Amino acid sequence: MQQGYMKLLFKTILLLVLSFCLQATEAQKNLVPNGSFEDTIANPLGGVIEDALGWINSGGTPDYYNPGFAHYGNGFGTPNCFYSGYQIPKYGNSFAGLGLTAIPEQPAEFIAVQLTQPMVVGTKYCVSAYISQCEQYPCATNNFCFKFCNSFKYSASNPPVLDNFAHIRSTAVISDTLGWNLVGGSFIADSAYQYLIIGNFFNLFQTDTIHCTASDLSCYYIDNVCVSSDSIICLIPTSIANSDVQINELKIHPNPASDFLNIEFEDNKTHQISIYNSMGEIVLAFPVNKQSTISIAALSQGVYYLKEDDYPTIKKFIIY
């Protein structure tokens, strides 16, 4: 009797341990199904994000590029993306396309996916993706964002509100059209989130751009989206340019400005500053210290971009 009891106890403990290990292993996997956009629905329309299995159009007209769509004649094959440029996928054969800034002709775009399992409250998650700027769209921007939610109510005609918040955002202005840039970060889940939404949740006053006019759309290819509690599965950027720390180191005011501009850094170093006009041309260049006031009276009215030469962060300001 005692021997039978011990065997039963051993089996019970073994099952509990195996169950725990299985749950831990599942939690470490990529929680984003079809994160590299390789799986396609049975009857695709050709070029819309809904063609990528599991992905949801959450605002605007986000794209889906797949080599099987080349014969559609609508420019959604790979690597020749026709109207948006040429790009070899980072992984596999396919990737998504997303517009990050709104223009009158087209609203900002968002895509979403349901995670394979809810996040565990109190657990640290790594979140990342690879992006590349579409070469046919010169407008470059920051604020590539990841936002999580518990319930889902968005669609192509009902996008998320621009509430200037995201769980993870890239503050660097990405203008690389040749390679793939890793963006992302980590955070501790404060809720059992079930959905991931990707896009720019910040309004134009909170978004830095370069080479943009009022009628330009910033367009990016996206590949290998990842969410995991395992930093080996989901690599995240180590550059300070991909965290909010970088953008807080440089402050400018007033904005809009007229005759002068105050520039403030949190450190005591001397920084080399360049100011670009909307055509991407340098109109002023000068060194500044921790707190400096520069004259901009000679510049005409319009949109300008201020860049610290050692970092990719760009601050947009307006002269009136």
N, C-alpha and C positions, 0 to 999 in steps of 0.2 A: 504493500500500500504506500509506504513511504517513498519507495523508488518511483512508483507511478506518479506520485505527487510532484516529485522533484523534476521528472521529465516534463510534466505539464507546465510547471513553473518556468523551466528553461525555455520551452517553446514559446511561452507567452512573452518572456523578456526578449527573446530573439526577434519575435515579430514586432515588438515595440521599437527595438533598435533599428530594424530594417525600415520600418515605417518612417521613423525620424530621419534616417539617412536619405530616404527617398524624397521626403519633403524638403530637406536641406538642399539636395541636388537640384530639384525642380526650381527652388527659389533662386539658385545661382544661374540658371539658364537665362537666355535672352527672353524677356517677357513680351517682346514684340513679334507677333507672328508675321512671317513674310517680310522681315525687316529689310531684305535686299531686293524686294519687289520682283522676285523671280517667278512666283506662281501667278498664273493668269486665270481669270474665270473662264467658264466653258464657251460662252458666246460673247467675246469682247466687242465693244463698239469701235475700239481703235483710237487710243490716245487720251482717254479720260482716266482719272485716278481710280474710278470704280472698277476698271478692268483689272487692277491689281488685287488679288484675292485678299479680303479682309480689310482693305483700306476704304475710308469713307470721305467723300467730298464734304468739307465742313465750311465752305465759303468760296465763292468765285468759280474759276474754271481751272483747277490744278491739272497738270498733265501726267501722262504715263508713257514712258519710252520703252519700247520692246522691239527687238529685231524682227519679230513676226509682223509688225505693223508697217514695215517699209513698203509693202505692195499696196497699202491703202492709198498712197499718193498724197497723204496729208501731213507728212513731215514728222512722224512719231516713231521712226525706226532708230536703231543704234548701230554703229556709232555716229552715222550721219543723221543728225536731228533736223536737217533741212532748214526750217525757218528760224530756229533758235541757235544753231551752231553745230559743232562737232565735238563729241566726247566719248571716250572709251569708258565703260562702266568700271567703277572701283572694284565691284565684286559681281561675278556672274555676267549676265547679258542685259540687264534692265535697270532702270532707275526712274525716279519721279521728278517732276518739275513744279516749281512753286514761285509765284510772284509775291515779294515781301512788302512792297510799297504800293499804295493805291494811286491810280490816276483816274481822271474823269471817265475815260473809256472803259476801265476795268477795275473792279474793287480788289483789295488785298485778298490773297488766297490762303486757305487753311486745309490741312488734311488731318485725319484722325484714324486711330486704330484701337480696338479693344485689346487690352493686355490678356495674356493667356491665364493669368490668375491675379487676384487683387494684391496690391502692395501690403506689406506687413508694417503696421505702425511702429515707429521707432527704429526701423531698419534703414541703413544708409544705402542709397542706390546710385549707381553710376549711369549717366544718360549721355548718349552721344550719337553723332551721325557724321557722314562725310558730305561736304557740299562743294560745288564748283560753279562759278558764275557763268551763265550762258553768254557766249562771246558776241552774239548779235544784239545784246542789250547792255550798253555801256554803263548804265546806272548801277553803282555798287552801294551796298548798305550794310548796316549792322543789324542787331536785334533778330538774329535767327533764334527762335525761342521754342522751348519745350514746356508745355503746360499740362497738368494732370487734373482729372475730375472724376467724380463718383458716378454721375449720371450724364447721359448724352442727349442733347436736344438740338444740335446744330445740323445745318444742311447747306446746300449751295446758295440758297436764297436767305438763309438765317445764320450768318456767321457769328463768331464770338464777339463780345463787346471789347473794344480797345480800352482796357482798364489799367494799362501801364504796369502790368504784373505778369511774371512768368516764373515758374520754379527754376528753370535754367535758361539763360540767354547768353549769346555771344556778343560782346561789346565791340569786337574788332570788325572793321569794315572789310569784308572779303571781296577782293577784286581779281583773284586768280582764275583765269579762264582755261589754263592748261592742265593743272593738277587738281587733286582732291584735297580739301582742307578739313581736318578733324575739328569739330565743334562740340561743345557739351560741357558737362560738369557733374557735380554730385550734390545730393541733398538728402536729408533725413525725412522719411515719409511721416506726415502728421495725420494721415488718413489712409483708409484702405482703398486707394485710388484704383479705378478700373479702366480708365481711358487715357490715352495720350493724344494731345492735339499739338500740331506743329504749325508755326506761322509767326507773324510779327504782331504781338499784342500791345505794341506801343504806338501812340499817335505820332504824327510827323514832327511835332515839337520835341519829342523824346527820341527821335531816330536820327542818326548821323548818316549822311550820304555823301557821295562824291561822283562827279561826272553826271549829275542829274539835272534835268529841267522839269518844269511843271507837267510835261506830257510824257515823262519817261517812266517805264516800269522796270523795277529790278527783278531779274529772273535768275533762279538758281536750280541746278540739278541736285538731287538728294539720293544718297545710297547708304546702305548698311545702317539703318536706324537700330539702336540698341538700348535696352533698359535691363539692368541686372544688378544684383547685390555683389557680384563678383567683378572686381576691377580687372581681372585677367580677361574675362569674356567681353566686357565693355571698356575699351580703352578710352580715357578722357584726356583732353589737352592739359599740358602742364604749363603752357604759356600764360602769363598774367593777363595777356590781351583777351583771353576768353572768360574773364571773370569780372564782376562788378567792381573789384578793387581797382582795376586799372582806370576805369572811367571816373572814379571818385578822386583820383590823384590830380586831375586837371579840372579846374573850374574857370568859367568865363562869365563876366557880367559887365554891364547890362546886356540883355538880349531880348528884343532888338536893341541895337546901338546906333549912335549917330556920329559923335565926334571922337570918342575914345572907347577903349575896351580894357577892362581889368582882367588880368590873367593871374591865377593863383595855383601854386603847387604845394603839396604837403611836405615835400622835402626841401632841403636848402641848397640843392645843386643848381648849376646854371644849365638852362635848357635852350636848345636851338628850335625856334618856332618858324613855321612857314604858313602863310595864308594863301589859299587858292580861291580863284573865282569859280563860277559855275561851269566854265569850260575846262577846268582842271589846270589852269595856268597859275604859276606862282606870282602874286602881286606884291607881297611883302615877305621879308625874311629877316630875322633878328634874334639875338639872344635875350633871354629873360631870366630873372631870378625867382625866388619863392613868391614874391608879390610884385607885379609890374603893371604899369599903365602905359598903353601905347596909343598913339594918335592914328585914327583911321579916317580923318577928315578928308584926305585926298582921294579916298575910294568912293566910287559912285554907288547909288542905291542898288540893292540886290542881295542875293544869297551868297555867302562865303563859307569857307571851311578852314578851320585852324588845326594844324597838325604838329605834334611834337616829333621831331625827326627820328628819335630813337625808338618810338613806339608806333604801332599801327592805329591807335585810337585817333579818331577825327571828331572834332566838335563843330557843329553847324551853327552859324549865327547870321543874323539879318541886319543890314544897314539900311536905315530909312532916311 
